[in-house]
Structures are given as C-alpha cells and as structure tokens.
Amino acid sequence: MKTKLYIKTAFVALVSIAGLSSCLKDNQHYVDFAAAKPLVELPAATGVGANGGLFEAVALDISDTPIPINLMVNVAAPKPLSTPLTVKISVDQAALTKYNADNSTSYVLLPADYYTSTFTTTIPANQNSSNIVINIKSSLISPTNTSYVLPLTITDGGGQQISNYKTVLYNVQVKNKYDGTYTASGSRIHPTAGTFTFNYDVAMGTAGATSVSGSALADLKTDLKITVNADNSVTLSSVSQPSVALQPGTVNKYDPATKTFTLNYYYNSAAPRLISETLVKK
C-alpha cells in the first residue's frame, strides 16, 4: 500500500513540475527579462530604504563650507550598459507645486544661490550607477526655516528611457552640532516642598546657530533654550519660566569632549527654585 502511495505522490509531483515548466514557456505569459529595456531612475524616489521616497527631509550641519548631497542615478537593466551614459536632472518647480496641492502644504523652492551643482553625471561603461552632487550652502539657511524644498527630476536619460521614479523632493533643513537626544539628570530644590530629582531622555532641537531647545527644564520638563557662547559658557532662557537665570558663581558650560551641558540655574527670583542639571548627549 505504501509503495503505491509513494508512486502516486511522485507522479503528481512530476506532473506539477511539468505543468510549471509548460507555463513558464507559454508564449502568451512568458516574460523575457533579458530583453527588457534599460530604465534610468532615482533610487531615492522608489521608497526603497529607510530614507527613500518622493519627499525626503535632509538635515544638514550648519557650515561655512558647502555640504554635499549625493543623489544616486541608477540604470535598471539586466546587465550594465557597454558604453558610458550621461544623465541630467533639473530643478522641477511643477513637481513642488503639485506636491503642495496634493498634500495641502506650503513648501517653497530653495533659493538658487543656496546651492551649486552641474546637475549632470556620467555612469561609466559596465556600471549601473553614479552620483550627482548638489552642494548646499547650509550657513545661509535659518535653523527655524523648515519650508525649503529642492525638487529634482531626471530630464535627460542620455537616450535611454526614463523611469517613473524620476523625481525626488529634498526638504532641506539645517541643524547645529548640539542638536540631538540627551539624558537630563539632576535636582530641583523648592524653598518649601523640598528636593525633586529627575532623570529622563529629551530631544534638543536646533534653535539657532549655537542654540538648542527642548523640554528639559528640570523635573517640570517644560521648555529650556540653551545657547553656547564662543568660550563654551552657556546662557539660558525659557518661555514657560521667563525668570530663568544662572546661579551666580556656579558652573554653566558645554564640554565638547564629553558633549555634556552642566547647568546651575534658578527661576522665580522671589522664592528661587534652585536647579542643578546635566545633559549628556546620547
């Protein structure tokens, strides 16, 4: 009985394989990928990878030296081309206008004098990709401005067909070197209620060329803005506690080696709440 079952199973498997082979060779459904035409594309526009997609936010350090954005151009083909291929991109205002209309946003075009580029790259023979370099003058961008977008579209595929994945919109923003997540720890001494300790992580975002702000005011976790001076001493301000001031004779500084803020401050001068706090960048 078992022998018959094995023979029957083997027969069914062989028939299935034969049927699959027949389907693959069916002229009506068979796709010869080897004969597919090359497509010129922007991988950043395909949504592949953590930062891929049509709209991509790019946060750059504030620098007097232009910072490059490398935009990869790829030739999707069964095998690399045997000759070099020159591809050109252009700034596409229409793409930005459409994005704003489709998403009810109000992004504006990055000013032309904020960047430089040849907007051209040549993919060498027997290779699939090459980068177009866009140099951004980040020092010209205000840290509080998050509305600038540089929309780029492939406009010349060098004679090859251009893919639908041809456009990317870079939302260009800037951040300073103090921007990041910190562990805030310390104590707040209330004149009558005693001492309150705290330890938590907080995001401190760029608020100026040498300033960061976040919900880092002691255990209250309200807003605190820290500005680093040329000698690494710091000044503080707060919207929720406008009386914030440094405790006289105490250390208030930034240590670039350990990326640590040491703060000793108070608020409410009539009945001071004394705060000792460190913020260590993670």
Number of C-alpha atoms within 10 A of each C-alpha: 5 7 8 9 10 11 11 12 12 12 12 12 12 12 12 12 12 12 12 12 11 12 13 13 12 11 10 8 9 11 12 8 9 9 9 11 12 18 17 27 25 27 23 25 20 16 14 10 9 7 13 16 20 19 20 18 16 15 16 21 19 24 17 10 11 18 18 17 16 12 18 15 26 21 25 19 16 12 12 17 17 10 11 15 21 16 24 17 20 15 20 18 16 10 17 23 16 12 18 14 11 9 8 9 13 13 16 17 18 19 12 9 9 14 17 14 12 12 18 19 19 16 21 16 13 12 16 18 21 20 17 20 18 18 17 22 19 24 18 16 21 16 23 14 10 16 14 19 23 23 25 21 21 24 15 16 20 14 10 15 14 19 17 13 19 22 26 27 24 21 20 21 21 23 26 20 16 26 19 16 16 22 16 24 18 19 18 22 16 14 11 8 7 9 13 14 14 14 15 14 16 20 17 23 20 25 20 18 21 19 23 22 23 20 19 24 22 25 19 11 14 14 17 21 22 25 21 19 13 8 8 14 16 21 18 18 18 19 11 11 15 12 14 21 17 20 17 10 7 12 16 23 21 24 13 11 6 9 15 19 25 19 24 22 23 21 18 13 10 6 11 16 18 20 23 20 24 21 23 20 19 11
